[in-house]
Amino acid sequence: MTRAKARQSITRHPLNAKQYNRSVALQCGRQVSYAEVGDPRGFPVICLFGMRGHRYHSYLYNNLASNHAIRLFCIDRPGYGRSDDVASSELPHPISFVYIVEQFLDALHIDRFGLIAQSAGCIYALAIAAQESFAEHLVQPVMLLAPWVGIQNPGTLPLLKLAAFCPTMLISAGVKLLDVSNDLTSLSANPHHVLAALGTRRNSEFSLLPIHDEAVPFHEFQQRIQSEPNNVLQDAKICLGKCKTGVGFDARQIKLAIRVFHGDRDALVPLKAAQEFVAGLADAELSIVKGGTHTILFDEELIDSIFEALIIAARGSSGSWV
């Protein structure tokens, strides 16, 4: 390949597109990186991924979001991607993120929005849902996929409960146990496979297509994400209950409607734990995904149905989108 062709290939790489590499300076001066995909005039929805969740994962949702007139925002949490980390303080990490989301919405002039989260990202989503200030702006229900349910949950795996007692300096052991929430290798072990956005084909798995301009080679997708900073250790500490400041909210504060989707084959968060979690919320409904694992966020049929439900809820509620 000539140098000119190589430069052209790099320039037109899907993940180089502006929509996957946006940033905004918040009122507090903090920089936040994010992706904005789908319909630019659609209903705004914030998507919070689990551990190692990165804005580039939104690439997989671009087509489905467009199909349902959804303007999907995938925000890099503090310390991920190009987002500034938060300084150590007495403020719980999820509550710090709540303030970031408030300023993010103000900066983009968004009044009403939907919320979808997965695994560890659900902790941050629930922190948002627990705030009364969001009640009139957040279109219900909040959608949670394979949520992390907390180390105190009776159904949590004994091995994870044991990991919670590890000293902080050894918490990397817990990270290895938890770090499957956005693990694409469980879907495609062949490094020559490519990832196509969900909706490219009508099935519930990644399309194994010949490499072309609109598909991303699997290994490149992983390398792109791994080339940027992550804050997986902070997420792991929160998941394992190792943060002295806690999560900053209580389940009893959450009055909004919550819809939980959980696979009956989830090996990280057993279905029993999800059922206990749902029972502890004031207004929650559990939908069991048959054959689903902890990576149900990559299930095209499921994501398609969730996007459809979000847009129906948005159209059925009062108020403008922006």
N, C-alpha and C positions, 0 to 999 in steps of 0.2 A: 504494500500500500504506500502511495506517495505521501509526502508530508502534507500536501494540500488536501488530499482526501482524508487523511487522518484528522486534520483540524476540522474539516467539515463534519466528519462523523462525530467528533466530540461535541461540536456546537449543537448538533441536532439530536443529541442523546435525550430521550424523553425526560430524564430526571434533571436535565439542565434547564428545563422550561421555567419561566418566572413563577408559574403557579405553584411550583414545589419549593421555591426558594424565596419566599417573601419574608419581610421583617418589618416590625413597627417599633417606634420609640414611644414608650408609655409616658404618661404624665410625670411619673416618678423618675424618669430618665432611664429606666430599664429597657434593654433591647429584647424583643421576643421574636423568634423565628417561627414560621408557620407555613402551611400549605393551604391553598384555597382551590378546591376542585369542584366539578359539577357545573351547575347552572349559575352564572354570575348574577342573575336576577331572581334566583330561587329563594326558598325559605332557608334562613341561616341555621345550621346545625353544627355544634362543636363536638368533635370526636376526640376522646382521650384514650390512648392505647395503654397497654400494660408495660411491664418492665422491658426496657430497650425499645419501647414504642417510639417511633420516629416519624416525622412529618412525611417522609417518603412512602410510608405504608399507605398513605392516602391515594397513591397512584393506582392501587388496586380497586379503589372505590369510585374513580372518576366517572366511568360510564354509567354505573348504577345511579349515582347522584344526579347526573344529567338527565337520565331517563325519568326521574321522579321530581324534577324541578327543585332539587336541593342544592344549596350553596354550602358545601361542606368545608369546615375549618378544622385542620389537624394541627394543634399547637404543640410545639416542643416545650415540655415542662422545664422548670429551672435546672440548668446544668446539662440539658440535652441539646444536641445540635448547636445552633448559634444563639440560643437563649442564655441570657446572663443567669448565673447561679444566684441563690439568695444567701445573704450573709447569715452566719449563726446568730440566733436570737432565741428569746423565750417564746416566740410565736410558732405554733405548730406548722410544719411544712405545708400540709393541705390548706390551711387557712391563709398562709402567704400566697398560695396559688389562687385562692378565691379573689384576693385583692388584684392579682394580675389579670384574671378574667374580667373583673369589673372594668378595669382600665382599658383592656383590650376591646371590649364591646363599645365603650365610649369612644375610643379612637377610631373605630370603624363605623360609628353611628348606627349601631345595631340595637334595636329596642327589644324585640322578641326573638327567641331562639329555642331550638331543641337541643337535647343533650344525649349523647350515646357514649358509652365507655365500656372498657373490657379489662378484666383481671385487676391488676393493681390500679389501673386508671379509674376504677369504680370508687376507690377511696376518695379520690379528688372530686369525682362527680357528686358523690354523696355530701361532701363538704360544701359544695355549691348548693345542692338541694336543701341543705339544712339551714340556709340563710333566708330569713324572712324577706330580706331586700330583693331576692330573686323571684319571689313567689308570683308576682304579676308579670314577670318578663319571661319566665321559663314555661314553654308549652309542654304539657304533660301528655303521656307519662315519660319519665326519664327511662331510657333504655339501657339495661346493664347486661353484658354478655360475659358469661363465666366469671362472675365477680369474685374477687378475693374477699373472704368472709371473716377474716380475723383469726388470730392464733387462739383466742379463748373459745371459739366455736366448738361445741362438743364433737362435731363431725370432722374437725381438722385432723389430717394425718398425724399419727404419733411421731413420725420422723421429723415433721416440721415443728411440732411442739418441742421436740428435743433440740432442734437447731436454734430455737428461740433462746435457749439457755447458754448458747455459745458466747464467749467474750466478743466484744465488738471487733477486735483485731482478727478474729477467726470467722467473722460473719460471711466471708467468701464461700464457706461451705454451704450456708443457707442460700446464697446467691445461685449456686449451681443447682440447687433443688428447685428454686423458683423460676429460674431463667428459661422457661419454655413458653411463656405467654405469647411471645411473638416469634417463635421458632419456626421459620419457614422450612427448615430441613426436614421437618416431620412430613412435609407435603411433597418434597421432591429431593431425593438424595443424589440424583444425577446432576453434576455441575454443568452439563451441557444443556439442561432444560432452561427454558425461558419463562418469564412471568408475563402474562397478559392480564390486563385489567379485567376484573370480574364483569361479566356482561358481554365479553367478547364472544364467548360461547355460552349456551344455555345449559350449564351443568354446575355442580356444587364443588368442583375442584379446579385447580389451576389448569389452564389450557397448555398443552405441550405442543407448541407451534414452532415452525421454522423461524429463525431469528429474522426480524424485520424492524423497520423504523419505530413501530409502535409497541414493540415488546422489549423487555429488558432481560438480558442473560442473568440467570439466577445468581451466579457468583459475583457479577457486577453490582447487582442490587444489594447484596450483603456487604460488599466492600465499601460501597458508598455510605451506607449507614455506619459501618464500623470506623470509617475515616473521621467521623465527627465525635465530639465529646458525648459522654452519656453520664447519667447520675444514677446508675443502677444500684449502687451501694446504698444511697439514700432511700430508694424505693424498697430495697430489701429490709432495711432497718425498720421502716414503717410497717411493712407486711409482717415482720416477725415481732413487732411490739417492742423494738429496741430503742425507740425515741423517747427521751425523758418527757418531752412536751406532749406526747401522744398525737392523736389525729385532730384534736380540736373541736370535735362535735360528738354528739351522742345520737344513737338511732332514734331515740324518743323525740328528737328535734325535727325529724323528717316527717312532714305532713303531706308532701306531694305524692302523687301516684307514681309508683315504681313498677316497671315491667322487667322481670328477670328471665333471661334465656340461659339454660344450662344443659350441657350434654350428659346423658346417662352413662357415658364412658369416660368422664373427666377423671383422669388419674391424679391430678394435682389437688382439685377441690371436689371431693366426693359429692354425689347428688344429695346425700343425707345432710351434709354441711350446708348446701344451698337451701334446702328446705328449712333448716333451722334459721338460717339468715332471713329468709322471706317471712317466716313466722314472727320475727322480731320487729318488723316494720309495720307502721300503722296502716298503710294502703299499698300493698304489694301483691303482684300476681306472678306466679311461676309458670313458664312454658318449658317443658322438657323436650330437648332436641334428641330424638332417637339416633343412637349411634354417634352422637356428638362428643368430642373431646374438648380439651381446654383451648383448642385453636378453632373454635367455631366462628371466630371473626373472619375466617377465610371461606366460609360456607356461602356460596353465591345466593342460593335460594333463601337462606335465612336473612342475609343482609338486604336482599331485595324486598322481602316482606316487612322488615323493620323500617326501611326507607318509605315504603308505601304507607305504613301506619303513621309515621311521623308527619308526612305531608297531609294525610287525611285529618290528623289532629290539628295541624296548623290552620287548615282551611275551615275547620269547624269551630275554632276559637275566635274571639273578638280581637280587634286591634290590627295594626299594620305590621308588616315584617321588619320595617326599618324605621 
